[in-house]
Amino acid sequence: MKKILGVLLALIFSSNIAFAAHDEWTDDDTKRQAVYLVFHTIDWGQTRYIATHPEDMYETNPILGK
């Protein structure tokens, strides 16, 4: 547990090193982010539904298996 906490703290405190190449957020960036969030939310909802109804749906990918 201490190791996981240490890694999380290291990631949090080192995250300020990463920064965007552009200084301004454009309207196009906002539109792209909004579309991403809509699709991500739909995927999240589908995942939650499948997780609560395992008898109706299952993984068909042969590599992952049922």
mmCIF file as gemmi writes it, N, C-alpha and C atoms, coordinates in Angstrom:
data_model
loop_
_atom_site.group_PDB
_atom_site.id
_atom_site.type_symbol
_atom_site.label_atom_id
_atom_site.label_alt_id
_atom_site.label_comp_id
_atom_site.label_asym_id
_atom_site.label_entity_id
_atom_site.label_seq_id
_atom_site.pdbx_PDB_ins_code
_atom_site.Cartn_x
_atom_site.Cartn_y
_atom_site.Cartn_z
_atom_site.occupancy
_atom_site.B_iso_or_equiv
_atom_site.pdbx_formal_charge
_atom_site.auth_seq_id
_atom_site.auth_asym_id
_atom_site.pdbx_PDB_model_num
ATOM 1 N N . MET Axp A 1 ? 0.821 -1.195 0 1 0 ? 1 A 1
ATOM 2 C CA . MET Axp A 1 ? 0 0 0 1 0 ? 1 A 1
ATOM 3 C C . MET Axp A 1 ? 0.868 1.262 0 1 0 ? 1 A 1
ATOM 4 N N . LYS Axp A 2 ? 1.938 1.242 0.771 1 0 ? 2 A 1
ATOM 5 C CA . LYS Axp A 2 ? 2.82 2.405 0.823 1 0 ? 2 A 1
ATOM 6 C C . LYS Axp A 2 ? 3.481 2.648 -0.526 1 0 ? 2 A 1
ATOM 7 N N . LYS Axp A 3 ? 3.784 1.549 -1.233 1 0 ? 3 A 1
ATOM 8 C CA . LYS Axp A 3 ? 4.421 1.683 -2.543 1 0 ? 3 A 1
ATOM 9 C C . LYS Axp A 3 ? 3.466 2.344 -3.539 1 0 ? 3 A 1
ATOM 10 N N . ILE Axp A 4 ? 2.197 1.913 -3.512 1 0 ? 4 A 1
ATOM 11 C CA . ILE Axp A 4 ? 1.195 2.498 -4.411 1 0 ? 4 A 1
ATOM 12 C C . ILE Axp A 4 ? 1.002 3.97 -4.095 1 0 ? 4 A 1
ATOM 13 N N . LEU Axp A 5 ? 0.903 4.287 -2.816 1 0 ? 5 A 1
ATOM 14 C CA . LEU Axp A 5 ? 0.748 5.683 -2.404 1 0 ? 5 A 1
ATOM 15 C C . LEU Axp A 5 ? 1.944 6.52 -2.841 1 0 ? 5 A 1
ATOM 16 N N . GLY Axp A 6 ? 3.141 5.964 -2.719 1 0 ? 6 A 1
ATOM 17 C CA . GLY Axp A 6 ? 4.347 6.676 -3.142 1 0 ? 6 A 1
ATOM 18 C C . GLY Axp A 6 ? 4.346 6.959 -4.637 1 0 ? 6 A 1
ATOM 19 N N . VAL Axp A 7 ? 3.924 5.97 -5.418 1 0 ? 7 A 1
ATOM 20 C CA . VAL Axp A 7 ? 3.863 6.149 -6.873 1 0 ? 7 A 1
ATOM 21 C C . VAL Axp A 7 ? 2.838 7.218 -7.221 1 0 ? 7 A 1
ATOM 22 N N . LEU Axp A 8 ? 1.664 7.164 -6.581 1 0 ? 8 A 1
ATOM 23 C CA . LEU Axp A 8 ? 0.629 8.168 -6.851 1 0 ? 8 A 1
ATOM 24 C C . LEU Axp A 8 ? 1.105 9.578 -6.497 1 0 ? 8 A 1
ATOM 25 N N . LEU Axp A 9 ? 1.75 9.711 -5.373 1 0 ? 9 A 1
ATOM 26 C CA . LEU Axp A 9 ? 2.263 11.026 -4.981 1 0 ? 9 A 1
ATOM 27 C C . LEU Axp A 9 ? 3.332 11.519 -5.956 1 0 ? 9 A 1
ATOM 28 N N . ALA Axp A 10 ? 4.179 10.61 -6.409 1 0 ? 10 A 1
ATOM 29 C CA . ALA Axp A 10 ? 5.208 10.99 -7.38 1 0 ? 10 A 1
ATOM 30 C C . ALA Axp A 10 ? 4.567 11.464 -8.679 1 0 ? 10 A 1
ATOM 31 N N . LEU Axp A 11 ? 3.528 10.782 -9.108 1 0 ? 11 A 1
ATOM 32 C CA . LEU Axp A 11 ? 2.836 11.196 -10.334 1 0 ? 11 A 1
ATOM 33 C C . LEU Axp A 11 ? 2.152 12.551 -10.166 1 0 ? 11 A 1
ATOM 34 N N . ILE Axp A 12 ? 1.537 12.742 -9.024 1 0 ? 12 A 1
ATOM 35 C CA . ILE Axp A 12 ? 0.845 14.015 -8.779 1 0 ? 12 A 1
ATOM 36 C C . ILE Axp A 12 ? 1.84 15.182 -8.78 1 0 ? 12 A 1
ATOM 37 N N . PHE Axp A 13 ? 2.956 15.019 -8.075 1 0 ? 13 A 1
ATOM 38 C CA . PHE Axp A 13 ? 3.907 16.122 -7.967 1 0 ? 13 A 1
ATOM 39 C C . PHE Axp A 13 ? 4.75 16.319 -9.22 1 0 ? 13 A 1
ATOM 40 N N . SER Axp A 14 ? 4.852 15.301 -10.053 1 0 ? 14 A 1
ATOM 41 C CA . SER Axp A 14 ? 5.613 15.46 -11.284 1 0 ? 14 A 1
ATOM 42 C C . SER Axp A 14 ? 4.728 15.871 -12.458 1 0 ? 14 A 1
ATOM 43 N N . SER Axp A 15 ? 3.427 15.936 -12.238 1 0 ? 15 A 1
ATOM 44 C CA . SER Axp A 15 ? 2.515 16.254 -13.337 1 0 ? 15 A 1
ATOM 45 C C . SER Axp A 15 ? 2.662 17.692 -13.83 1 0 ? 15 A 1
ATOM 46 N N . ASN Axp A 16 ? 3.216 18.57 -13.027 1 0 ? 16 A 1
ATOM 47 C CA . ASN Axp A 16 ? 3.386 19.945 -13.483 1 0 ? 16 A 1
ATOM 48 C C . ASN Axp A 16 ? 4.49 20.065 -14.533 1 0 ? 16 A 1
ATOM 49 N N . ILE Axp A 17 ? 5.255 19.015 -14.738 1 0 ? 17 A 1
ATOM 50 C CA . ILE Axp A 17 ? 6.296 19.029 -15.763 1 0 ? 17 A 1
ATOM 51 C C . ILE Axp A 17 ? 5.67 18.984 -17.155 1 0 ? 17 A 1
ATOM 52 N N . ALA Axp A 18 ? 4.568 18.258 -17.28 1 0 ? 18 A 1
ATOM 53 C CA . ALA Axp A 18 ? 3.88 18.137 -18.566 1 0 ? 18 A 1
ATOM 54 C C . ALA Axp A 18 ? 3.074 19.413 -18.811 1 0 ? 18 A 1
ATOM 55 N N . PHE Axp A 19 ? 3.168 19.94 -20.013 1 0 ? 19 A 1
ATOM 56 C CA . PHE Axp A 19 ? 2.407 21.127 -20.346 1 0 ? 19 A 1
ATOM 57 C C . PHE Axp A 19 ? 2.076 21.103 -21.823 1 0 ? 19 A 1
ATOM 58 N N . ALA Axp A 20 ? 1.068 21.85 -22.197 1 0 ? 20 A 1
ATOM 59 C CA . ALA Axp A 20 ? 0.623 21.894 -23.592 1 0 ? 20 A 1
ATOM 60 C C . ALA Axp A 20 ? 1.582 22.745 -24.414 1 0 ? 20 A 1
ATOM 61 N N . ALA Axp A 21 ? 1.668 22.405 -25.693 1 0 ? 21 A 1
ATOM 62 C CA . ALA Axp A 21 ? 2.543 23.157 -26.584 1 0 ? 21 A 1
ATOM 63 C C . ALA Axp A 21 ? 1.934 24.516 -26.926 1 0 ? 21 A 1
ATOM 64 N N . HIS Axp A 22 ? 0.614 24.608 -26.826 1 0 ? 22 A 1
ATOM 65 C CA . HIS Axp A 22 ? -0.057 25.87 -27.165 1 0 ? 22 A 1
ATOM 66 C C . HIS Axp A 22 ? -0.523 26.559 -25.888 1 0 ? 22 A 1
ATOM 67 N N . ASP Axp A 23 ? -0.487 27.854 -25.916 1 0 ? 23 A 1
ATOM 68 C CA . ASP Axp A 23 ? -0.87 28.622 -24.735 1 0 ? 23 A 1
ATOM 69 C C . ASP Axp A 23 ? -2.376 28.857 -24.656 1 0 ? 23 A 1
ATOM 70 N N . GLU Axp A 24 ? -3.066 28.762 -25.773 1 0 ? 24 A 1
ATOM 71 C CA . GLU Axp A 24 ? -4.48 29.103 -25.771 1 0 ? 24 A 1
ATOM 72 C C . GLU Axp A 24 ? -5.337 27.896 -26.129 1 0 ? 24 A 1
ATOM 73 N N . TRP Axp A 25 ? -6.511 27.82 -25.518 1 0 ? 25 A 1
ATOM 74 C CA . TRP Axp A 25 ? -7.496 26.772 -25.788 1 0 ? 25 A 1
ATOM 75 C C . TRP Axp A 25 ? -8.494 27.372 -26.774 1 0 ? 25 A 1
ATOM 76 N N . THR Axp A 26 ? -8.599 26.791 -27.963 1 0 ? 26 A 1
ATOM 77 C CA . THR Axp A 26 ? -9.461 27.356 -29.007 1 0 ? 26 A 1
ATOM 78 C C . THR Axp A 26 ? -10.859 26.766 -28.927 1 0 ? 26 A 1
ATOM 79 N N . ASP Axp A 27 ? -11.77 27.355 -29.698 1 0 ? 27 A 1
ATOM 80 C CA . ASP Axp A 27 ? -13.133 26.83 -29.777 1 0 ? 27 A 1
ATOM 81 C C . ASP Axp A 27 ? -13.137 25.418 -30.362 1 0 ? 27 A 1
ATOM 82 N N . ASP Axp A 28 ? -12.259 25.168 -31.325 1 0 ? 28 A 1
ATOM 83 C CA . ASP Axp A 28 ? -12.166 23.828 -31.904 1 0 ? 28 A 1
ATOM 84 C C . ASP Axp A 28 ? -11.703 22.813 -30.859 1 0 ? 28 A 1
ATOM 85 N N . ASP Axp A 29 ? -10.788 23.215 -30.002 1 0 ? 29 A 1
ATOM 86 C CA . ASP Axp A 29 ? -10.341 22.325 -28.927 1 0 ? 29 A 1
ATOM 87 C C . ASP Axp A 29 ? -11.511 21.993 -27.996 1 0 ? 29 A 1
ATOM 88 N N . THR Axp A 30 ? -12.314 22.988 -27.689 1 0 ? 30 A 1
ATOM 89 C CA . THR Axp A 30 ? -13.473 22.784 -26.83 1 0 ? 30 A 1
ATOM 90 C C . THR Axp A 30 ? -14.461 21.819 -27.471 1 0 ? 30 A 1
ATOM 91 N N . LYS Axp A 31 ? -14.694 21.967 -28.768 1 0 ? 31 A 1
ATOM 92 C CA . LYS Axp A 31 ? -15.616 21.065 -29.476 1 0 ? 31 A 1
ATOM 93 C C . LYS Axp A 31 ? -15.093 19.632 -29.478 1 0 ? 31 A 1
ATOM 94 N N . ARG Axp A 32 ? -13.814 19.475 -29.748 1 0 ? 32 A 1
ATOM 95 C CA . ARG Axp A 32 ? -13.232 18.129 -29.742 1 0 ? 32 A 1
ATOM 96 C C . ARG Axp A 32 ? -13.324 17.498 -28.36 1 0 ? 32 A 1
ATOM 97 N N . GLN Axp A 33 ? -13.062 18.269 -27.338 1 0 ? 33 A 1
ATOM 98 C CA . GLN Axp A 33 ? -13.139 17.748 -25.974 1 0 ? 33 A 1
ATOM 99 C C . GLN Axp A 33 ? -14.572 17.371 -25.623 1 0 ? 33 A 1
ATOM 100 N N . ALA Axp A 34 ? -15.533 18.177 -26.039 1 0 ? 34 A 1
ATOM 101 C CA . ALA Axp A 34 ? -16.932 17.87 -25.76 1 0 ? 34 A 1
ATOM 102 C C . ALA Axp A 34 ? -17.357 16.576 -26.45 1 0 ? 34 A 1
ATOM 103 N N . VAL Axp A 35 ? -16.96 16.386 -27.701 1 0 ? 35 A 1
ATOM 104 C CA . VAL Axp A 35 ? -17.291 15.157 -28.428 1 0 ? 35 A 1
ATOM 105 C C . VAL Axp A 35 ? -16.639 13.955 -27.745 1 0 ? 35 A 1
ATOM 106 N N . TYR Axp A 36 ? -15.388 14.1 -27.349 1 0 ? 36 A 1
ATOM 107 C CA . TYR Axp A 36 ? -14.706 13.01 -26.646 1 0 ? 36 A 1
ATOM 108 C C . TYR Axp A 36 ? -15.452 12.652 -25.367 1 0 ? 36 A 1
ATOM 109 N N . LEU Axp A 37 ? -15.848 13.645 -24.59 1 0 ? 37 A 1
ATOM 110 C CA . LEU Axp A 37 ? -16.536 13.376 -23.33 1 0 ? 37 A 1
ATOM 111 C C . LEU Axp A 37 ? -17.878 12.684 -23.547 1 0 ? 37 A 1
ATOM 112 N N . VAL Axp A 38 ? -18.588 13.05 -24.614 1 0 ? 38 A 1
ATOM 113 C CA . VAL Axp A 38 ? -19.857 12.385 -24.921 1 0 ? 38 A 1
ATOM 114 C C . VAL Axp A 38 ? -19.607 10.914 -25.226 1 0 ? 38 A 1
ATOM 115 N N . PHE Axp A 39 ? -18.661 10.623 -26.117 1 0 ? 39 A 1
ATOM 116 C CA . PHE Axp A 39 ? -18.374 9.231 -26.464 1 0 ? 39 A 1
ATOM 117 C C . PHE Axp A 39 ? -17.833 8.444 -25.269 1 0 ? 39 A 1
ATOM 118 N N . HIS Axp A 40 ? -17.011 9.084 -24.466 1 0 ? 40 A 1
ATOM 119 C CA . HIS Axp A 40 ? -16.461 8.416 -23.29 1 0 ? 40 A 1
ATOM 120 C C . HIS Axp A 40 ? -17.573 8.078 -22.289 1 0 ? 40 A 1
ATOM 121 N N . THR Axp A 41 ? -18.516 8.984 -22.115 1 0 ? 41 A 1
ATOM 122 C CA . THR Axp A 41 ? -19.64 8.753 -21.211 1 0 ? 41 A 1
ATOM 123 C C . THR Axp A 41 ? -20.536 7.63 -21.72 1 0 ? 41 A 1
ATOM 124 N N . ILE Axp A 42 ? -20.766 7.583 -23.029 1 0 ? 42 A 1
ATOM 125 C CA . ILE Axp A 42 ? -21.551 6.487 -23.619 1 0 ? 42 A 1
ATOM 126 C C . ILE Axp A 42 ? -20.852 5.153 -23.373 1 0 ? 42 A 1
ATOM 127 N N . ASP Axp A 43 ? -19.557 5.102 -23.6 1 0 ? 43 A 1
ATOM 128 C CA . ASP Axp A 43 ? -18.792 3.875 -23.381 1 0 ? 43 A 1
ATOM 129 C C . ASP Axp A 43 ? -18.845 3.456 -21.915 1 0 ? 43 A 1
ATOM 130 N N . TRP Axp A 44 ? -18.726 4.407 -21.027 1 0 ? 44 A 1
ATOM 131 C CA . TRP Axp A 44 ? -18.795 4.131 -19.591 1 0 ? 44 A 1
ATOM 132 C C . TRP Axp A 44 ? -20.155 3.545 -19.228 1 0 ? 44 A 1
ATOM 133 N N . GLY Axp A 45 ? -21.226 4.12 -19.773 1 0 ? 45 A 1
ATOM 134 C CA . GLY Axp A 45 ? -22.567 3.607 -19.501 1 0 ? 45 A 1
ATOM 135 C C . GLY Axp A 45 ? -22.758 2.191 -20.023 1 0 ? 45 A 1
ATOM 136 N N . GLN Axp A 46 ? -22.254 1.921 -21.219 1 0 ? 46 A 1
ATOM 137 C CA . GLN Axp A 46 ? -22.351 0.575 -21.776 1 0 ? 46 A 1
ATOM 138 C C . GLN Axp A 46 ? -21.576 -0.425 -20.913 1 0 ? 46 A 1
ATOM 139 N N . THR Axp A 47 ? -20.407 -0.031 -20.469 1 0 ? 47 A 1
ATOM 140 C CA . THR Axp A 47 ? -19.598 -0.911 -19.627 1 0 ? 47 A 1
ATOM 141 C C . THR Axp A 47 ? -20.314 -1.219 -18.322 1 0 ? 47 A 1
ATOM 142 N N . ARG Axp A 48 ? -20.914 -0.21 -17.717 1 0 ? 48 A 1
ATOM 143 C CA . ARG Axp A 48 ? -21.647 -0.431 -16.471 1 0 ? 48 A 1
ATOM 144 C C . ARG Axp A 48 ? -22.845 -1.346 -16.694 1 0 ? 48 A 1
ATOM 145 N N . TYR Axp A 49 ? -23.548 -1.17 -17.804 1 0 ? 49 A 1
ATOM 146 C CA . TYR Axp A 49 ? -24.703 -2.007 -18.103 1 0 ? 49 A 1
ATOM 147 C C . TYR Axp A 49 ? -24.275 -3.462 -18.297 1 0 ? 49 A 1
ATOM 148 N N . ILE Axp A 50 ? -23.225 -3.662 -19.058 1 0 ? 50 A 1
ATOM 149 C CA . ILE Axp A 50 ? -22.736 -5.024 -19.307 1 0 ? 50 A 1
ATOM 150 C C . ILE Axp A 50 ? -22.263 -5.662 -17.997 1 0 ? 50 A 1
ATOM 151 N N . ALA Axp A 51 ? -21.618 -4.896 -17.147 1 0 ? 51 A 1
ATOM 152 C CA . ALA Axp A 51 ? -21.126 -5.44 -15.881 1 0 ? 51 A 1
ATOM 153 C C . ALA Axp A 51 ? -22.274 -5.871 -14.97 1 0 ? 51 A 1
ATOM 154 N N . THR Axp A 52 ? -23.416 -5.207 -15.065 1 0 ? 52 A 1
ATOM 155 C CA . THR Axp A 52 ? -24.554 -5.572 -14.217 1 0 ? 52 A 1
ATOM 156 C C . THR Axp A 52 ? -25.458 -6.618 -14.863 1 0 ? 52 A 1
ATOM 157 N N . HIS Axp A 53 ? -25.227 -6.955 -16.135 1 0 ? 53 A 1
ATOM 158 C CA . HIS Axp A 53 ? -26.012 -7.966 -16.838 1 0 ? 53 A 1
ATOM 159 C C . HIS Axp A 53 ? -25.097 -8.986 -17.52 1 0 ? 53 A 1
ATOM 160 N N . PRO Axp A 54 ? -24.277 -9.687 -16.741 1 0 ? 54 A 1
ATOM 161 C CA . PRO Axp A 54 ? -23.328 -10.621 -17.36 1 0 ? 54 A 1
ATOM 162 C C . PRO Axp A 54 ? -24.011 -11.826 -18.007 1 0 ? 54 A 1
ATOM 163 N N . GLU Axp A 55 ? -25.25 -12.123 -17.601 1 0 ? 55 A 1
ATOM 164 C CA . GLU Axp A 55 ? -25.939 -13.256 -18.197 1 0 ? 55 A 1
ATOM 165 C C . GLU Axp A 55 ? -26.425 -12.962 -19.616 1 0 ? 55 A 1
ATOM 166 N N . ASP Axp A 56 ? -26.593 -11.693 -19.949 1 0 ? 56 A 1
ATOM 167 C CA . ASP Axp A 56 ? -27.081 -11.298 -21.27 1 0 ? 56 A 1
ATOM 168 C C . ASP Axp A 56 ? -25.952 -11.055 -22.27 1 0 ? 56 A 1
ATOM 169 N N . MET Axp A 57 ? -24.812 -10.599 -21.79 1 0 ? 57 A 1
ATOM 170 C CA . MET Axp A 57 ? -23.721 -10.208 -22.693 1 0 ? 57 A 1
ATOM 171 C C . MET Axp A 57 ? -22.4 -10.77 -22.19 1 0 ? 57 A 1
ATOM 172 N N . TYR Axp A 58 ? -21.51 -11.037 -23.112 1 0 ? 58 A 1
ATOM 173 C CA . TYR Axp A 58 ? -20.187 -11.535 -22.757 1 0 ? 58 A 1
ATOM 174 C C . TYR Axp A 58 ? -19.207 -11.164 -23.859 1 0 ? 58 A 1
ATOM 175 N N . GLU Axp A 59 ? -17.924 -11.271 -23.542 1 0 ? 59 A 1
ATOM 176 C CA . GLU Axp A 59 ? -16.854 -10.927 -24.481 1 0 ? 59 A 1
ATOM 177 C C . GLU Axp A 59 ? -16.773 -11.993 -25.574 1 0 ? 59 A 1
ATOM 178 N N . THR Axp A 60 ? -16.73 -11.547 -26.826 1 0 ? 60 A 1
ATOM 179 C CA . THR Axp A 60 ? -16.641 -12.481 -27.933 1 0 ? 60 A 1
ATOM 180 C C . THR Axp A 60 ? -15.238 -12.521 -28.553 1 0 ? 60 A 1
ATOM 181 N N . ASN Axp A 61 ? -14.348 -11.712 -28.037 1 0 ? 61 A 1
ATOM 182 C CA . ASN Axp A 61 ? -12.97 -11.713 -28.53 1 0 ? 61 A 1
ATOM 183 C C . ASN Axp A 61 ? -12.306 -13.022 -28.12 1 0 ? 61 A 1
ATOM 184 N N . PRO Axp A 62 ? -11.823 -13.817 -29.099 1 0 ? 62 A 1
ATOM 185 C CA . PRO Axp A 62 ? -11.238 -15.118 -28.746 1 0 ? 62 A 1
ATOM 186 C C . PRO Axp A 62 ? -9.96 -15.001 -27.902 1 0 ? 62 A 1
ATOM 187 N N . ILE Axp A 63 ? -9.281 -13.902 -28 1 0 ? 63 A 1
ATOM 188 C CA . ILE Axp A 63 ? -8.049 -13.732 -27.213 1 0 ? 63 A 1
ATOM 189 C C . ILE Axp A 63 ? -8.403 -13.484 -25.744 1 0 ? 63 A 1
ATOM 190 N N . LEU Axp A 64 ? -9.412 -12.674 -25.494 1 0 ? 64 A 1
ATOM 191 C CA . LEU Axp A 64 ? -9.811 -12.375 -24.129 1 0 ? 64 A 1
ATOM 192 C C . LEU Axp A 64 ? -10.637 -13.505 -23.514 1 0 ? 64 A 1
ATOM 193 N N . GLY Axp A 65 ? -11.432 -14.172 -24.335 1 0 ? 65 A 1
ATOM 194 C CA . GLY Axp A 65 ? -12.271 -15.257 -23.844 1 0 ? 65 A 1
ATOM 195 C C . GLY Axp A 65 ? -13.533 -14.731 -23.174 1 0 ? 65 A 1
ATOM 196 N N . LYS Axp A 66 ? -14.377 -15.677 -22.755 1 0 ? 66 A 1
ATOM 197 C CA . LYS Axp A 66 ? -15.643 -15.312 -22.141 1 0 ? 66 A 1
ATOM 198 C C . LYS Axp A 66 ? -15.388 -14.722 -20.765 1 0 ? 66 A 1
